[in-house]
Amino acid sequence: MLTFLALTIILSISITLDFIDYQATEGYFPFTHLVQSLEFTFFAGILTYCFLALAEEMVYRGLVFRYLFKNTSHLQFALIISSIIFSLLHFNKSPLFYITAFLIGYLLALIYYHSGSLLYSISIHWSYDLFMFIGKNFLDDHLNMQSQIISGWGDYSNLIKIPFLILIILAIHMFMKRNKSIEK
């Protein structure tokens, strides 16, 4: 189990740092036509993002968040610090991406805390990554649309995601608070 965890951490970091490049170029890979097909891209995305979500959730929620929460017994501290670590270790240069990654990390940790199971956060993380992967490939490759960039801030799509993530987080907090008051 420890070996599997170490391998998934290494895979997660190497993919995050772009050491593994899935974009085959002409003459670089003998099966370029297969790699560039939509079916292979979709299949590779499903497997890649499944392992990536599993690895990241085991590390950021299963280890970091759980360690912080058990040692401090302060939920907000554990949520915020684990989300900061999650966002900073995604190595992007745009402020909007870091804010989005922080909010996603916070949401996934909140879901893990309330559900008590990593399965929910793994499946949500995987679904989100896969949706972004398919959307990006579809928009870029098939509709010839590039994401709009806000100079110095990053991708416009992150600006759209931020309010929705905040609303989801607030809704979960309010729902859980209401459930606790009903139980009393």
CYANA upper distance limits for C-alpha pairs under 8 A (distance plus 0.5 A):
  1 MET  CA      5 LEU  CA      6.68
  2 LEU  CA      6 ALA  CA      6.64
  3 THR  CA      7 LEU  CA      6.65
  4 PHE  CA      8 THR  CA      6.62
  5 LEU  CA      9 ILE  CA      6.62
  5 LEU  CA     55 ALA  CA      7.66
  5 LEU  CA     58 MET  CA      8.32
  6 ALA  CA     10 ILE  CA      6.71
  7 LEU  CA     11 LEU  CA      6.57
  8 THR  CA     12 SER  CA      6.44
  8 THR  CA     51 PHE  CA      7.72
  8 THR  CA     52 LEU  CA      7.96
  8 THR  CA     54 LEU  CA      8.40
  8 THR  CA     55 ALA  CA      5.54
  9 ILE  CA     13 ILE  CA      6.64
  9 ILE  CA     55 ALA  CA      6.35
  9 ILE  CA     56 GLU  CA      7.84
  9 ILE  CA     59 VAL  CA      7.84
 10 ILE  CA     14 SER  CA      6.50
 11 LEU  CA     15 ILE  CA      6.54
 11 LEU  CA     52 LEU  CA      8.01
 12 SER  CA     16 THR  CA      6.51
 12 SER  CA     52 LEU  CA      6.09
 12 SER  CA     55 ALA  CA      6.82
 12 SER  CA     56 GLU  CA      7.26
 13 ILE  CA     17 LEU  CA      6.52
 14 SER  CA     18 ASP  CA      6.65
 14 SER  CA     19 PHE  CA      5.72
 14 SER  CA     20 ILE  CA      6.88
 15 ILE  CA     19 PHE  CA      6.49
 15 ILE  CA     20 ILE  CA      6.04
 16 THR  CA     90 HIS  CA      6.63
 16 THR  CA     91 PHE  CA      7.70
 17 LEU  CA     90 HIS  CA      8.37
 17 LEU  CA     91 PHE  CA      7.51
 23 GLN  CA     36 GLN  CA      8.49
 24 ALA  CA     28 TYR  CA      6.94
 24 ALA  CA     29 PHE  CA      6.59
 24 ALA  CA     32 THR  CA      6.66
 24 ALA  CA     35 VAL  CA      7.43
 24 ALA  CA     36 GLN  CA      7.95
 25 THR  CA     29 PHE  CA      7.37
 25 THR  CA     32 THR  CA      7.47
 26 GLU  CA     32 THR  CA      7.03
 27 GLY  CA     32 THR  CA      8.12
 28 TYR  CA     32 THR  CA      8.28
 31 PHE  CA     35 VAL  CA      6.76
 32 THR  CA     36 GLN  CA      6.56
 33 HIS  CA     37 SER  CA      6.83
 34 LEU  CA     40 PHE  CA      7.13
 35 VAL  CA     40 PHE  CA      6.30
 35 VAL  CA     41 THR  CA      7.10
 36 GLN  CA     40 PHE  CA      7.56
 36 GLN  CA     41 THR  CA      7.13
 37 SER  CA     41 THR  CA      6.73
 38 LEU  CA     42 PHE  CA      6.48
 39 GLU  CA     43 PHE  CA      6.62
 40 PHE  CA     44 ALA  CA      6.39
 41 THR  CA     45 GLY  CA      6.44
 42 PHE  CA     46 ILE  CA      6.71
 42 PHE  CA    134 ILE  CA      7.79
 43 PHE  CA     47 LEU  CA      6.88
 44 ALA  CA     48 THR  CA      6.33
 45 GLY  CA     49 TYR  CA      6.28
 45 GLY  CA    130 LEU  CA      7.12
 45 GLY  CA    133 PHE  CA      7.55
 45 GLY  CA    134 ILE  CA      8.46
 46 ILE  CA     50 CYS  CA      6.45
 46 ILE  CA    130 LEU  CA      7.07
 47 LEU  CA     51 PHE  CA      6.81
 48 THR  CA     52 LEU  CA      6.54
 49 TYR  CA     53 ALA  CA      6.31
 49 TYR  CA    126 TRP  CA      6.28
 49 TYR  CA    129 ASP  CA      6.83
 49 TYR  CA    130 LEU  CA      6.74
 50 CYS  CA     54 LEU  CA      6.67
 50 CYS  CA    126 TRP  CA      6.08
 51 PHE  CA     55 ALA  CA      6.54
 52 LEU  CA     56 GLU  CA      6.50
 52 LEU  CA    126 TRP  CA      8.22
 53 ALA  CA     57 GLU  CA      6.39
 53 ALA  CA    122 ILE  CA      6.08
 53 ALA  CA    123 SER  CA      8.17
 53 ALA  CA    125 HIS  CA      6.12
 53 ALA  CA    126 TRP  CA      5.63
 53 ALA  CA    129 ASP  CA      8.44
 54 LEU  CA     58 MET  CA      6.60
 54 LEU  CA    122 ILE  CA      6.21
 54 LEU  CA    126 TRP  CA      8.36
 55 ALA  CA     59 VAL  CA      6.74
 56 GLU  CA     60 TYR  CA      6.25
 56 GLU  CA     61 ARG  CA      8.23
 57 GLU  CA     61 ARG  CA      5.66
 57 GLU  CA     62 GLY  CA      6.68
 57 GLU  CA    118 LEU  CA      7.46
 57 GLU  CA    121 SER  CA      7.37
 57 GLU  CA    122 ILE  CA      6.39
 57 GLU  CA    125 HIS  CA      8.42
 58 MET  CA     62 GLY  CA      4.95
 58 MET  CA     63 LEU  CA      6.82
 58 MET  CA    118 LEU  CA      8.03
 59 VAL  CA     63 LEU  CA      5.51
 59 VAL  CA     64 VAL  CA      6.76
 60 TYR  CA     64 VAL  CA      5.45
 60 TYR  CA     65 PHE  CA      6.62
 60 TYR  CA     82 SER  CA      6.95
 60 TYR  CA     83 SER  CA      8.49
 60 TYR  CA     85 ILE  CA      8.35
 60 TYR  CA     86 PHE  CA      6.88
 61 ARG  CA     65 PHE  CA      5.23
 61 ARG  CA     66 ARG  CA      6.80
 61 ARG  CA     82 SER  CA      7.95
 61 ARG  CA    108 LEU  CA      8.18
 61 ARG  CA    109 ALA  CA      6.32
 61 ARG  CA    112 TYR  CA      7.67
 61 ARG  CA    118 LEU  CA      8.06
 62 GLY  CA     66 ARG  CA      6.25
 62 GLY  CA    118 LEU  CA      7.53
 63 LEU  CA     67 TYR  CA      6.29
 64 VAL  CA     68 LEU  CA      6.66
 64 VAL  CA     82 SER  CA      6.54
 65 PHE  CA     69 PHE  CA      6.53
 65 PHE  CA     78 ALA  CA      6.13
 65 PHE  CA     79 LEU  CA      7.18
 65 PHE  CA     81 ILE  CA      8.46
 65 PHE  CA     82 SER  CA      5.84
 65 PHE  CA    109 ALA  CA      7.48
 66 ARG  CA     70 LYS  CA      6.47
 66 ARG  CA     78 ALA  CA      8.31
 67 TYR  CA     71 ASN  CA      6.54
 68 LEU  CA     72 THR  CA      6.42
 68 LEU  CA     73 SER  CA      8.17
 68 LEU  CA     77 PHE  CA      8.29
 68 LEU  CA     78 ALA  CA      5.59
 68 LEU  CA     82 SER  CA      8.27
 69 PHE  CA     73 SER  CA      5.46
 69 PHE  CA     74 HIS  CA      6.47
 69 PHE  CA     75 LEU  CA      6.52
 69 PHE  CA     77 PHE  CA      8.22
 69 PHE  CA     78 ALA  CA      5.64
 72 THR  CA     77 PHE  CA      8.44
 72 THR  CA     78 ALA  CA      8.19
 74 HIS  CA     78 ALA  CA      6.88
 75 LEU  CA     79 LEU  CA      6.59
 76 GLN  CA     80 ILE  CA      6.50
 77 PHE  CA     81 ILE  CA      6.52
 78 ALA  CA     82 SER  CA      6.38
 79 LEU  CA     83 SER  CA      6.55
 79 LEU  CA    106 TYR  CA      6.23
 79 LEU  CA    109 ALA  CA      6.72
 79 LEU  CA    110 LEU  CA      7.53
 80 ILE  CA     84 ILE  CA      6.62
 80 ILE  CA    106 TYR  CA      7.14
 81 ILE  CA     85 ILE  CA      6.74
 82 SER  CA     86 PHE  CA      6.59
 82 SER  CA    105 GLY  CA      7.89
 82 SER  CA    106 TYR  CA      8.12
 82 SER  CA    109 ALA  CA      8.42
 83 SER  CA     87 SER  CA      6.61
 83 SER  CA    101 ALA  CA      8.24
 83 SER  CA    102 PHE  CA      5.51
 83 SER  CA    103 LEU  CA      7.72
 83 SER  CA    104 ILE  CA      8.32
 83 SER  CA    105 GLY  CA      5.15
 83 SER  CA    106 TYR  CA      5.66
 83 SER  CA    109 ALA  CA      8.22
 84 ILE  CA     88 LEU  CA      6.54
 84 ILE  CA    102 PHE  CA      6.26
 84 ILE  CA    105 GLY  CA      8.38
 85 ILE  CA     89 LEU  CA      6.55
 86 PHE  CA     90 HIS  CA      7.27
 86 PHE  CA    101 ALA  CA      7.58
 86 PHE  CA    102 PHE  CA      7.19
 86 PHE  CA    105 GLY  CA      6.60
 87 SER  CA     91 PHE  CA      8.36
 87 SER  CA     98 TYR  CA      5.89
 87 SER  CA     99 ILE  CA      8.00
 87 SER  CA    101 ALA  CA      5.27
 87 SER  CA    102 PHE  CA      5.41
 87 SER  CA    105 GLY  CA      7.59
 88 LEU  CA     92 ASN  CA      8.47
 88 LEU  CA     98 TYR  CA      7.32
 90 HIS  CA    101 ALA  CA      8.36
 92 ASN  CA     97 PHE  CA      7.35
 92 ASN  CA     98 TYR  CA      7.66
 93 LYS  CA     97 PHE  CA      8.26
 93 LYS  CA    154 GLY  CA      8.29
 94 SER  CA     98 TYR  CA      7.17
 94 SER  CA    152 GLY  CA      7.47
 94 SER  CA    153 TRP  CA      5.69
 94 SER  CA    154 GLY  CA      5.19
 94 SER  CA    155 ASP  CA      8.24
 95 PRO  CA     99 ILE  CA      6.81
 95 PRO  CA    153 TRP  CA      5.95
 95 PRO  CA    154 GLY  CA      7.20
 96 LEU  CA    100 THR  CA      6.63
 96 LEU  CA    153 TRP  CA      6.33
 96 LEU  CA    154 GLY  CA      6.38
 96 LEU  CA    155 ASP  CA      7.69
 96 LEU  CA    158 ASN  CA      6.32
 96 LEU  CA    159 LEU  CA      6.97
 97 PHE  CA    101 ALA  CA      6.48
 97 PHE  CA    154 GLY  CA      7.34
 97 PHE  CA    155 ASP  CA      7.97
 97 PHE  CA    158 ASN  CA      6.63
 98 TYR  CA    102 PHE  CA      6.46
 99 ILE  CA    103 LEU  CA      6.74
 99 ILE  CA    162 ILE  CA      7.94
100 THR  CA    104 ILE  CA      6.64
100 THR  CA    158 ASN  CA      6.70
100 THR  CA    161 LYS  CA      7.48
100 THR  CA    162 ILE  CA      6.31
100 THR  CA    165 LEU  CA      8.43
101 ALA  CA    105 GLY  CA      6.50
102 PHE  CA    106 TYR  CA      6.58
103 LEU  CA    107 LEU  CA      6.55
103 LEU  CA    162 ILE  CA      7.95
103 LEU  CA    165 LEU  CA      6.85
103 LEU  CA    166 ILE  CA      7.63
104 ILE  CA    108 LEU  CA      6.60
104 ILE  CA    165 LEU  CA      7.56
105 GLY  CA    109 ALA  CA      6.58
106 TYR  CA    110 LEU  CA      6.54
106 TYR  CA    169 ILE  CA      8.48
107 LEU  CA    111 ILE  CA      6.65
107 LEU  CA    165 LEU  CA      8.16
107 LEU  CA    168 ILE  CA      8.39
107 LEU  CA    169 ILE  CA      6.46
108 LEU  CA    112 TYR  CA      6.60
108 LEU  CA    121 SER  CA      5.75
108 LEU  CA    124 ILE  CA      8.23
108 LEU  CA    125 HIS  CA      7.95
109 ALA  CA    113 TYR  CA      6.52
109 ALA  CA    121 SER  CA      7.95
110 LEU  CA    114 HIS  CA      6.71
111 ILE  CA    115 SER  CA      6.36
111 ILE  CA    120 TYR  CA      7.62
111 ILE  CA    121 SER  CA      6.83
112 TYR  CA    116 GLY  CA      5.94
112 TYR  CA    117 SER  CA      6.17
112 TYR  CA    118 LEU  CA      6.28
112 TYR  CA    120 TYR  CA      7.38
112 TYR  CA    121 SER  CA      6.43
113 TYR  CA    117 SER  CA      8.26
115 SER  CA    120 TYR  CA      7.93
117 SER  CA    121 SER  CA      8.16
118 LEU  CA    122 ILE  CA      6.43
119 LEU  CA    123 SER  CA      6.53
120 TYR  CA    124 ILE  CA      6.63
121 SER  CA    125 HIS  CA      6.35
122 ILE  CA    126 TRP  CA      6.47
123 SER  CA    127 SER  CA      6.49
124 ILE  CA    128 TYR  CA      6.55
125 HIS  CA    129 ASP  CA      6.67
126 TRP  CA    130 LEU  CA      6.47
127 SER  CA    131 PHE  CA      6.43
128 TYR  CA    132 MET  CA      6.69
129 ASP  CA    133 PHE  CA      6.54
130 LEU  CA    134 ILE  CA      6.55
131 PHE  CA    135 GLY  CA      6.42
132 MET  CA    136 LYS  CA      6.41
133 PHE  CA    137 ASN  CA      6.64
134 ILE  CA    138 PHE  CA      6.36
135 GLY  CA    139 LEU  CA      6.43
136 LYS  CA    140 ASP  CA      6.36
137 ASN  CA    141 ASP  CA      6.01
137 ASN  CA    142 HIS  CA      8.00
138 PHE  CA    142 HIS  CA      5.73
138 PHE  CA    143 LEU  CA      7.14
139 LEU  CA    143 LEU  CA      5.50
139 LEU  CA    144 ASN  CA      6.62
139 LEU  CA    145 MET  CA      5.69
139 LEU  CA    146 GLN  CA      7.43
140 ASP  CA    144 ASN  CA      5.40
140 ASP  CA    145 MET  CA      5.53
140 ASP  CA    146 GLN  CA      6.12
141 ASP  CA    145 MET  CA      8.27
147 SER  CA    155 ASP  CA      6.92
147 SER  CA    156 TYR  CA      7.40
147 SER  CA    157 SER  CA      7.79
148 GLN  CA    155 ASP  CA      6.44
148 GLN  CA    156 TYR  CA      5.91
148 GLN  CA    157 SER  CA      8.16
149 ILE  CA    153 TRP  CA      8.06
149 ILE  CA    154 GLY  CA      5.86
149 ILE  CA    155 ASP  CA      5.06
149 ILE  CA    156 TYR  CA      6.05
150 ILE  CA    154 GLY  CA      5.83
150 ILE  CA    155 ASP  CA      6.67
150 ILE  CA    156 TYR  CA      6.59
154 GLY  CA    158 ASN  CA      8.24
155 ASP  CA    159 LEU  CA      7.87
156 TYR  CA    160 ILE  CA      7.31
157 SER  CA    161 LYS  CA      6.85
158 ASN  CA    162 ILE  CA      6.74
159 LEU  CA    163 PRO  CA      8.24
160 ILE  CA    164 PHE  CA      7.90
161 LYS  CA    165 LEU  CA      6.68
162 ILE  CA    166 ILE  CA      6.74
163 PRO  CA    167 LEU  CA      6.68
164 PHE  CA    168 ILE  CA      6.73
165 LEU  CA    169 ILE  CA      6.68
166 ILE  CA    170 LEU  CA      6.61
167 LEU  CA    171 ALA  CA      6.51
168 ILE  CA    172 ILE  CA      6.73
169 ILE  CA    173 HIS  CA      6.76
170 LEU  CA    174 MET  CA      6.59
171 ALA  CA    175 PHE  CA      6.44
172 ILE  CA    176 MET  CA      6.53
173 HIS  CA    177 LYS  CA      6.58
174 MET  CA    178 ARG  CA      6.54
175 PHE  CA    179 ASN  CA      6.67
176 MET  CA    180 LYS  CA      6.70
177 LYS  CA    181 SER  CA      6.85
178 ARG  CA    182 ILE  CA      6.71
179 ASN  CA    183 GLU  CA      6.74
180 LYS  CA    184 LYS  CA      7.06
